[in-house]
Amino acid sequence: MNAADPTAFPRRVLLAVTGLTPQVVTEAVYALAVQGAPRFVPTEVAILTTAEGAERARLTLLSAEPGWFRRLCRDHGLSGIVFDERSIQALGPAGEVALDDIRNADDNAVVADAVTEAVRSYTADPACALHVSMAGGRKTMGFFAGYALSLYGRPQDRLSHVLVEPAFEAHPEFYYPTLESRIIYTQDRQSRPLDTRKAVVTLADIPFVRLRHGLPEALLQGRATFTAAVAAVQQALAPPELVIDTVARQAMAGGIPLPLTPVLFAWLVWFVRRRQEHAEDGGAVHWRDADAQGFLRLYQEIADTDGAGISRVRAALRDGMSQEYFEEKNSRYNKLVRHALGPAAEAYLIRPTGRRPHTRFGLNLPPEAIRIGMAHGQDIGDITTGDGTS
């Protein structure tokens, strides 16, 4: 299967954002499934809209009469498209009444998060090709739909806008170019007759930048907010910066908190100090050269403030730094950082250098990209790093 060909995927979803003009849905299906070259026949259609938009879509598209979606499918032999009342999502805060409109910043945030989560959910399915139509709805809804697809879109996903002749655009009686002549009238003072059979509908494909590679796995697989997704991509694109607060025992990578245990927090600080103090070789160290007692002192000073964990660490390092302990801490640290940061983690990993059996490990992050706070009023630079220096 061609990974970039949306028509080759077994699940093909048309996601439309609509407002008070539900006809953008039938116009999009017509442009994709009837006029498309190649034809993209969705297996399902989903609508994101307001409370009023949902009611209009239900009455005009799904009712027995006029039933415009059913008419379109019948006229052009489009069978098997899943589209019913469950396909129409009226956006609103969880557990509350759906929004009638986007009136304030809170409404805006609700819509942004709902659109983002819908796009994330569809793009999490590897068997699905998602086509997002931003032809209807508030301008902000279309913006969020396009931006969300830029954040989560894959090679097979597409973004488009349907263009309709001005006389037919948003006309309450026009839903797609009909097979037979059907006369409607313009909504201006002239009330000119129009033949819907002669209407021209054009699908404008909108190229977009795919930023999915910058999102951490947690935002790809779990529920996502618009703000969190944007922040994650921004962090991935920004120059790396590691900020360590030794009082709060918190490490921030590009503004994102790293969920480190006390031992792993001390482990990171230990490598950070080596990186800062050993400019000639970057501070990389072989496990045999790692000073276990130096690390133990560092851990006790900045991480084990209540003394609860020192006995476990002391027992593990009783016979010095073993290869197993050294590699296990490196592996656990790297795994947690990758999960928190996604592709942006590369700059913050503990990396090997040199060939076996002389492989050393250290941070590649430039020293100038690292900032360290205070530990109990004492500059962390005064704390022993573990190799006898202070």
Number of C-alpha atoms within 10 A of each C-alpha: 8 10 14 14 15 25 19 16 19 13 18 24 24 23 26 28 29 27 26 20 19 28 27 28 28 21 23 29 26 27 24 22 17 18 15 14 9 12 14 23 23 25 19 16 19 21 24 25 31 26 20 16 25 24 17 18 25 17 15 20 25 18 15 12 11 13 15 24 23 18 20 22 18 11 11 13 10 18 12 11 14 13 17 14 15 9 16 23 19 20 26 21 15 9 6 8 11 17 19 17 19 18 9 8 9 11 16 15 17 19 27 22 22 24 29 25 21 19 25 24 16 19 21 15 12 13 13 20 30 25 25 26 28 25 25 23 22 17 13 13 24 21 16 21 27 24 22 27 28 20 26 25 28 20 12 20 22 23 21 19 19 22 17 17 11 9 15 23 18 17 15 14 17 24 26 26 21 17 12 11 12 14 13 17 17 15 13 8 6 8 10 12 12 17 16 21 14 13 17 13 19 18 20 14 12 13 11 14 10 17 20 19 17 22 25 22 15 14 21 20 13 12 14 20 20 20 12 13 23 17 16 23 21 17 20 23 13 11 11 19 21 22 18 23 16 23 15 13 18 18 22 15 21 24 15 16 16 19 16 18 15 18 22 19 21 24 21 23 23 22 22 25 22 23 22 17 17 12 11 7 11 20 20 22 20 17 19 14 11 19 17 23 20 18 24 21 19 22 23 20 18 23 26 18 15 8 10 9 15 18 10 10 15 16 10 14 17 12 10 15 18 16 12 10 14 17 13 12 16 20 14 14 23 19 13 18 23 20 16 22 26 21 18 26 21 17 18 22 22 23 17 18 16 11 8 8 7 13 14 19 22 24 23 19 20 15 19 9 12 17 14 17 18 15 19 13 9 12 12 22 15 10 18 19 25 21 16 9 11 13
